Amino acid sequence: MPEELPALFPLVQSGRLRPERYVSHRMALSEGAEAYRLFEAREAGALKMVLLPD
């Protein structure tokens, strides 16, 4: 939730909170449709997807 972000930033900066641990997939932007399909179906352990430029 946006109102929680100010409290979270210092935790991420200090290393106490590591959001990258929750990224299950990194996929090319061109694979966006497949990433959404995996996420919606919760296939292959899909938890959080990051789409990277091709």
ChimeraX commands (.cxc) that place a marker at each C-alpha (Angstrom):
marker #1 position 0.00,0.00,0.00 radius 0.5
marker #1 position 1.39,3.40,-0.93 radius 0.5
marker #1 position 1.05,4.82,2.57 radius 0.5
marker #1 position 3.38,2.09,3.87 radius 0.5
marker #1 position 6.23,2.90,1.47 radius 0.5
marker #1 position 7.89,5.64,3.57 radius 0.5
marker #1 position 8.29,3.17,6.44 radius 0.5
marker #1 position 9.63,0.43,4.14 radius 0.5
marker #1 position 12.33,2.40,2.31 radius 0.5
marker #1 position 14.68,2.68,5.32 radius 0.5
marker #1 position 14.30,-1.05,5.99 radius 0.5
marker #1 position 15.28,-1.87,2.41 radius 0.5
marker #1 position 18.16,0.61,2.46 radius 0.5
marker #1 position 19.52,-0.87,5.70 radius 0.5
marker #1 position 19.28,-4.42,4.37 radius 0.5
marker #1 position 16.79,-5.52,7.04 radius 0.5
marker #1 position 14.13,-6.07,4.37 radius 0.5
marker #1 position 15.16,-7.84,1.18 radius 0.5
marker #1 position 12.29,-7.73,-1.33 radius 0.5
marker #1 position 14.41,-9.44,-4.00 radius 0.5
marker #1 position 13.98,-12.66,-2.02 radius 0.5
marker #1 position 10.35,-12.73,-3.17 radius 0.5
marker #1 position 11.09,-12.45,-6.89 radius 0.5
marker #1 position 10.49,-15.90,-8.30 radius 0.5
marker #1 position 10.97,-15.11,-12.00 radius 0.5
marker #1 position 12.91,-12.65,-14.12 radius 0.5
marker #1 position 11.72,-12.68,-17.70 radius 0.5
marker #1 position 12.17,-10.60,-20.83 radius 0.5
marker #1 position 9.54,-7.97,-21.51 radius 0.5
marker #1 position 8.72,-9.83,-24.73 radius 0.5
marker #1 position 7.68,-12.77,-22.50 radius 0.5
marker #1 position 5.21,-10.61,-20.59 radius 0.5
marker #1 position 2.15,-12.58,-21.64 radius 0.5
marker #1 position 3.74,-15.81,-20.46 radius 0.5
marker #1 position 4.80,-14.19,-17.19 radius 0.5
marker #1 position 1.24,-13.08,-16.50 radius 0.5
marker #1 position -0.07,-16.52,-17.41 radius 0.5
marker #1 position 2.37,-18.21,-15.01 radius 0.5
marker #1 position 1.54,-15.75,-12.25 radius 0.5
marker #1 position -2.20,-16.07,-12.65 radius 0.5
marker #1 position -2.01,-19.89,-12.70 radius 0.5
marker #1 position 0.58,-19.89,-9.87 radius 0.5
marker #1 position 2.63,-22.28,-12.00 radius 0.5
marker #1 position 6.34,-22.98,-11.54 radius 0.5
marker #1 position 6.36,-21.38,-8.10 radius 0.5
marker #1 position 5.32,-17.99,-9.50 radius 0.5
marker #1 position 5.28,-15.45,-6.69 radius 0.5
marker #1 position 6.59,-12.14,-8.03 radius 0.5
marker #1 position 7.59,-11.51,-11.63 radius 0.5
marker #1 position 10.12,-8.94,-12.85 radius 0.5
marker #1 position 10.03,-8.04,-16.53 radius 0.5
marker #1 position 13.35,-6.89,-17.97 radius 0.5
marker #1 position 13.92,-5.00,-21.22 radius 0.5
marker #1 position 14.83,-7.24,-24.15 radius 0.5
marker link #1:1,2 radius 0.2
marker link #1:2,3 radius 0.2
marker link #1:3,4 radius 0.2
marker link #1:4,5 radius 0.2
marker link #1:5,6 radius 0.2
marker link #1:6,7 radius 0.2
marker link #1:7,8 radius 0.2
marker link #1:8,9 radius 0.2
marker link #1:9,10 radius 0.2
marker link #1:10,11 radius 0.2
marker link #1:11,12 radius 0.2
marker link #1:12,13 radius 0.2
marker link #1:13,14 radius 0.2
marker link #1:14,15 radius 0.2
marker link #1:15,16 radius 0.2
marker link #1:16,17 radius 0.2
marker link #1:17,18 radius 0.2
marker link #1:18,19 radius 0.2
marker link #1:19,20 radius 0.2
marker link #1:20,21 radius 0.2
marker link #1:21,22 radius 0.2
marker link #1:22,23 radius 0.2
marker link #1:23,24 radius 0.2
marker link #1:24,25 radius 0.2
marker link #1:25,26 radius 0.2
marker link #1:26,27 radius 0.2
marker link #1:27,28 radius 0.2
marker link #1:28,29 radius 0.2
marker link #1:29,30 radius 0.2
marker link #1:30,31 radius 0.2
marker link #1:31,32 radius 0.2
marker link #1:32,33 radius 0.2
marker link #1:33,34 radius 0.2
marker link #1:34,35 radius 0.2
marker link #1:35,36 radius 0.2
marker link #1:36,37 radius 0.2
marker link #1:37,38 radius 0.2
marker link #1:38,39 radius 0.2
marker link #1:39,40 radius 0.2
marker link #1:40,41 radius 0.2
marker link #1:41,42 radius 0.2
marker link #1:42,43 radius 0.2
marker link #1:43,44 radius 0.2
marker link #1:44,45 radius 0.2
marker link #1:45,46 radius 0.2
marker link #1:46,47 radius 0.2
marker link #1:47,48 radius 0.2
marker link #1:48,49 radius 0.2
marker link #1:49,50 radius 0.2
marker link #1:50,51 radius 0.2
marker link #1:51,52 radius 0.2
marker link #1:52,53 radius 0.2
marker link #1:53,54 radius 0.2
view
